[in-house]
Each structure stands twice: as structure tokens, then as C-alpha cells.
Amino acid sequence: MTSSYQSLMDHCRQFDQLPAEAVLKQDILRLGLRFSEAAMNIAAGFKPKDYFIFSFDLIEIKDMENREHLRVPEEIRVSGGSLELRPTVISTRINPESPYLVDLHEGKLTLTCDGITVGEVEYHPVPAFYKETLSTGKPMGEIAPVLEWGYLVYLTAYRMCQYFNKKEQCRFCDINRNFIQQRKAGKTYTGIKGVDEILEAMGHIDRLDDKSKAYTLTGGSVITDLQGAQEVDFYIQYIQAIEEHFPKRWIAKAVVQAWPLEDCRRIKAAGLQIYHPNYEVWGKELFAKICPGKERVIGWENWINRVVDSADVFGPENVIPNFVGGVEMNKECGFTDVDAAVAHTQEGLDWFMARGVVPRFTTWCPEPLAALGPHPAPSLEYFCKLLLAWRETFVHHGRKVPPGYGEPGPGRAVFSVSAFMDVLEPAYVTV
Ligand code: SF4
């Protein structure tokens, strides 16, 4: 059987149109990471994994024998090694079975795969604003955690989703169950964040930080109401408050549902720049199976047409819907053939990009508490072909690098949950 290290090297050779950094990032995201005791002890002085929305782990907290959930860093940055890697930021997904291990060798943090050195590792320092205390006593990392090597402040205003109420949540999603496991594990984990506590946290960041350039407001879907507010009113209040107090201090982004035009106009007027109405998976049939709640409440055609229509409000470059890369290969209702799966997803990319909208993707993390449950990771071949298909469609339609993600290209990209920004070489950089 080919070892994981050999497979990584083979894929780097086979897909030499992709930067090795992107191939490695996808492999680590699909397989997860483990850390030695020494590597976790060092992480205590760095920015921890804050569980900003989902668990994004391959095992449950209750099964973590070494209390990894409290001891690992949010991200690692890998460089050097035989692949001569440029610094590559990768999100931490805990998996004690992963072939990828962060360990300490001769005083240096090192990434190995099957025991063979891949590169040197850095952790992100604790940002200065993390040392502030909020008047509620909650940690800053709970209310306004930072990701993407300091670039993005992530504001999950509502840590639950009402699609779970009728068991019609997106089948890859563990948001409510993660909320429960975090609470059980004793973490301060706020169900609904107050506007005031978010403003207080953003005030500290405004004062003490110059690295964060964007924030994302998000949370679960509101189907009936939340604290008496409809979904649109619930989320707009945060954008409005932040933009009133700190106008254009950050690029304002929101991950919400595909709203009618009138609601898009309202959140745009409140100060939102970038709109992420995530369609999750391409195709009516898969969408209905994987996102049954979204299918019932909004519907497939309505969803994708609203995404495109919203470009009239935000400008097409500011409408960036996400899909979950790899979930179309799930064993319950997905493809078994890699090329068929990639061709299917590329059809969707082409449909959106022909209309000016550039989707991005995150890498599916088969979380055990999601309805799909534990799953073998889709192959590295799938992710390499997906990256090629994404870039090919992007170039074919002459689209611009999406705003709100920092610089593109290997060695510069900070988006840590997929390599879509790493595969954009400078030749494609037009913004
Ligand atoms: S809409 Fe889907 S992905 Fe989003 S929080 Fe709800 S269940 Fe999860």
C-alpha cells in the first residue's frame, strides 16, 4: 500500500500545474492533524483553536484522550522541507489517526508525514487584543476570534441553527451538536452574542490590532424568529452597529441564506460589502438530499437565482457563495467516480462564473456529530482535480481574485480551510 508521504509526493508530481503548497494544504485538511505532547505544550503560548463555529475536527471532544481541544493552535504555518514550501497557513482539524504530526525536533516545531519531515511549523502569536477582558468576563477569543493568520475576525452571532429543530439541517453540519459538546466540555460558548458585547470586542480590536482587515458575521439560519426578530433583522442589527461605530474599518462580510433582493438591499445599506449565500453543493438532486431544510424553505432554483440576482445589489465580485468541497463524494448519496464528481461541480462553477459570481470552497470535514457522520476523506486526487477545475473556470471567464481574502498565491494566501487562494499565481492577480 502506498504510504501517505509517498502519495503526497506522487500527487505533487502528477499535478505539477498546482503549487505543492496547495496539494499539501488539501491533504492536511482532508486527513486532519495530530500533535505531540511537546508540540501542544508549546502551543500554550500561542493563539488557540477557538471553535469559531463548527467543530472542524474528525473526532468528538469526548474521545480526545489528551484534551487536544484545549491545547492545539488554530492554524499552523508550514514552510521549507524537501518541497521548498513557501509559508502555507492551514487550519487545525484534530485527528489522532492522521499521518500528519506536528512535533518538536531539535528545538524546532516540525511537520512530519509517516515520520518523514515535510517542513518547519510556526504557530500564530496570541494577538494583543486577546489579553483584554470584556465586561461580561468572557474571553475575547469567544466573542471575536481571529483566523487566517490574523486577517479575519469571525463573529458567529448565533451558535445554533433552527434547521436542526426538524432534523433538516445540512447533512455535513454539526453546529448545534458542536454547541452542546462545547458546553458539556465546560467551555464558555455563547448561544446568541449580544450586539453590545460584539461592539466592545471590536473596540479592543480597533484599538490594538492592525492585522485584521475583514470580519465575517454569521450564524445558523433563523426559520421562525430569534428573540422576536426575523433572520434578516437579526443579522442586520450587527452589521449596522459595527458600521455605525467603526465605519469601513474592516471589510464587512456576512454568511447568511440567499435572501430576496429587498433584504439584500437592506443589509447593503447597513454597510455590508461581501455577501456569502452559500449553496453548499451543486445540483438540484444533491442539494435536496444534503440541504433538506434549505430545499424546503427556499428551494434550489430560488437559491441559485437569488445568488445571481444579488449581484445587482452588491456587485458580482462581492457575491461569493461557498460550496463544501468533497461532500458530493459522500457515501450515502454522492458520486463514486472522481472525474464525474468534479465535472458536476465544475458545471456549477461555470454557471455562476458565466454570470459574474465567483464561488469559493471550503474543504469538507466529515465531523462525527454531523448527520452524515464519520466518513473516509475524499481522495487527494479529487481535491487536486477540483482545484484545477476551479482555476480553469476562473481563468476561462476572466474573473478577478475575490476580495476579502487577502493576497492570493502560494506563500501569501491566508485562507486556511481550502487552497483556492493558493492556486492563484500572480499572473491571474488583477486586484
Ligand atoms: S444552514 Fe446548514 S450549514 Fe448553515 S448552520 Fe444551518 S445546518 Fe449548518
Boltz pocket constraint, residues with backbone or C-beta under 6 A from the ligand:
constraints:
  - pocket:
      binder: B
      contacts: [[A, 160], [A, 161], [A, 162], [A, 163], [A, 164], [A, 168], [A, 169], [A, 170], [A, 173], [A, 174], [A, 175], [A, 219], [A, 220], [A, 221]]
      max_distance: 6.0
